[in-house]
Amino acid sequence: MRMKFFLDSANLEEIKYAIKKWKIDGITTNPRHLMVAGMTVEDFAREVKELVEGTHITVSLEVNPHLEDPKEIVDQATSLASLSNNFVIKIPATESGFEALAELSSKGVKVNITLVFNLVQALQAARLGAYYISPFVGWREERGELNTDFINQIVKAVKGYGYSSQIIVAAVRSAKHFVEAALAGADIVTAGFQVYKRAFDNPYTRMGLQIFSDAWNSIYGR
Ligand code: E4P
């Protein structure tokens, strides 16, 4: 399997751009992105559905983070999932979240277990049938932790035991996180719009273009 690129955003203009120009493979969002975009999860679901239906693009939508009762998590997740086949429902890596996951996977609802910060959480998510598992590398790094072993261990363990869950390296902040994800064999990276913009724009590429443009001018006399 090849590594996919997902956009982490609730901004519909960014999403349209990334689908059209970058052929992005999927979208992830969270309540913070919705707040910035000024939308409820229901509003966002309605709008984004129009953009992705009929494509392979999955959209991960998060349940209300206040929910602690697994039954309430299952109810909201089921209702969001029923809106589109492209939707995958984000549920936190908590004990209640795992209980809800078990129920949802048995009903065929695709779940993205989010806020994963250790291998045990990742393995529990895989055991219970998570479709995606999202370890947050940026948040760990901001607190002084190294990520290379962290991602390697999760990918090695989940794949080694033969679970079908796909690993999304999340909260990606730089091109370096793409390198770590790819070398670990992660399935997916999800990053914000500006992270992609910065990663696609390399100063050496621009410097090389200047050198080649000057050479072109010498040849053609411009
Ligand atoms: C991923 O699924 C999350 O939405 C995301 O990466 C969270 O982190 P951030 O909003 O701090 O980037």
Boltz pocket constraint, residues with backbone or C-beta under 6 A from the ligand:
constraints:
  - pocket:
      binder: B
      contacts: [[A, 8], [A, 28], [A, 29], [A, 30], [A, 32], [A, 114], [A, 134], [A, 136], [A, 138], [A, 170], [A, 171], [A, 172], [A, 190], [A, 192]]
      max_distance: 6.0
